[in-house]
């Protein structure tokens, strides 16, 4: 019989034992219980690393002549690409709404 724990009475210590014993669903209960916290931790750690990387990059780029020259060339390539491709087709409203919701949830 699958493990169910709608009231959260099974402990985090008991669920791994039940999983190891082969009880179906015990690991699902554990994952469901802790997944939001794990995602929050992963997102915070990623955002922190990205912030530090942006600061290092900005510090480097602000004083690097090679990066400045490359940046001008890269910007020119992007400008030319945009001009050659023209304006993109507008998204259907339902697609735009779903895309905004997914981006907001990141």
C-alpha positions as CSV (number, residue, x, y, z in Angstrom):
1,X,0.0,0.0,0.0
2,X,1.4,3.5,-0.9
3,X,2.5,5.7,1.9
4,X,0.3,8.8,2.4
5,X,0.9,11.5,4.9
6,X,-1.7,14.3,4.4
7,X,-1.3,15.6,8.0
8,X,2.5,15.4,8.0
9,X,2.7,13.0,10.9
10,X,5.5,10.9,9.5
11,X,8.9,12.2,10.6
12,X,11.8,13.0,8.3
13,X,13.7,10.3,10.2
14,X,11.0,7.6,9.5
15,X,10.5,8.3,5.8
16,X,14.0,7.3,4.7
17,X,13.7,4.1,6.7
18,X,10.4,3.4,5.0
19,X,11.9,4.2,1.6
20,X,14.8,1.8,2.2
21,X,12.3,-0.9,3.3
22,X,10.6,-0.5,-0.1
23,X,7.4,1.2,0.9
24,X,6.0,2.8,-2.2
25,X,5.5,6.6,-1.9
26,X,7.7,7.2,1.2
27,X,10.3,9.0,-0.9
28,X,7.5,11.0,-2.7
29,X,6.3,12.3,0.7
30,X,9.8,13.3,1.7
31,X,10.4,15.1,-1.7
32,X,7.0,16.8,-1.6
33,X,7.7,18.0,1.9
34,X,11.1,19.5,1.2
35,X,11.1,20.4,-2.5
36,X,10.0,24.0,-2.0
37,X,12.8,24.6,0.6
38,X,15.4,23.0,-1.6
39,X,14.3,25.1,-4.6
40,X,14.4,28.3,-2.5
41,X,18.0,27.4,-1.3
42,X,19.1,26.6,-4.9
43,X,17.7,29.8,-6.2
44,X,19.3,31.9,-3.5
45,X,22.7,30.2,-4.0
46,X,22.5,30.7,-7.7
47,X,21.4,34.3,-7.5
48,X,24.3,35.0,-5.0
49,X,26.8,33.4,-7.4
50,X,25.4,35.3,-10.4
51,X,25.6,38.6,-8.5
52,X,29.2,38.0,-7.5
53,X,30.1,37.0,-11.1
54,X,28.4,40.1,-12.5
55,X,30.4,42.3,-10.1
56,X,33.6,40.6,-11.1
57,X,32.7,40.9,-14.8
58,X,31.8,44.6,-14.5
59,X,35.0,45.3,-12.7
60,X,37.0,43.6,-15.4
61,X,35.2,45.0,-18.4
62,X,35.3,48.6,-17.1
63,X,39.1,48.6,-17.4
64,X,39.8,46.2,-20.3
65,X,40.6,47.7,-23.7
66,X,40.2,44.3,-25.4
67,X,36.7,43.8,-23.9
68,X,35.8,47.3,-25.0
69,X,36.9,46.7,-28.6
70,X,35.1,43.3,-28.6
71,X,32.0,44.8,-27.2
72,X,31.8,47.3,-30.0
73,X,32.2,44.6,-32.6
74,X,29.7,42.3,-30.9
75,X,27.2,45.1,-30.6
76,X,27.6,45.8,-34.4
77,X,27.0,42.1,-35.1
78,X,23.8,42.1,-33.0
79,X,22.6,45.3,-34.7
80,X,23.2,43.9,-38.2
81,X,21.5,40.7,-37.2
82,X,18.4,42.5,-35.9
83,X,18.3,44.6,-39.1
84,X,18.5,41.6,-41.4
85,X,15.9,39.6,-39.4
86,X,13.4,42.5,-39.1
87,X,10.8,42.8,-36.5
88,X,9.7,39.5,-34.8
89,X,6.1,38.3,-35.2
90,X,4.1,39.3,-32.1
91,X,3.4,36.5,-29.7
92,X,-0.2,35.3,-29.3
93,X,-1.6,36.8,-26.0
94,X,-2.0,33.3,-24.4
95,X,1.6,32.5,-25.2
96,X,2.8,35.8,-23.8
97,X,0.9,35.4,-20.6
98,X,2.3,31.9,-20.1
99,X,5.8,33.1,-20.8
100,X,5.5,36.0,-18.4
101,X,4.2,33.6,-15.7
102,X,7.1,31.2,-16.2
103,X,9.7,34.0,-16.1
104,X,8.1,35.4,-12.9
105,X,8.3,32.0,-11.3
106,X,12.1,31.7,-11.9
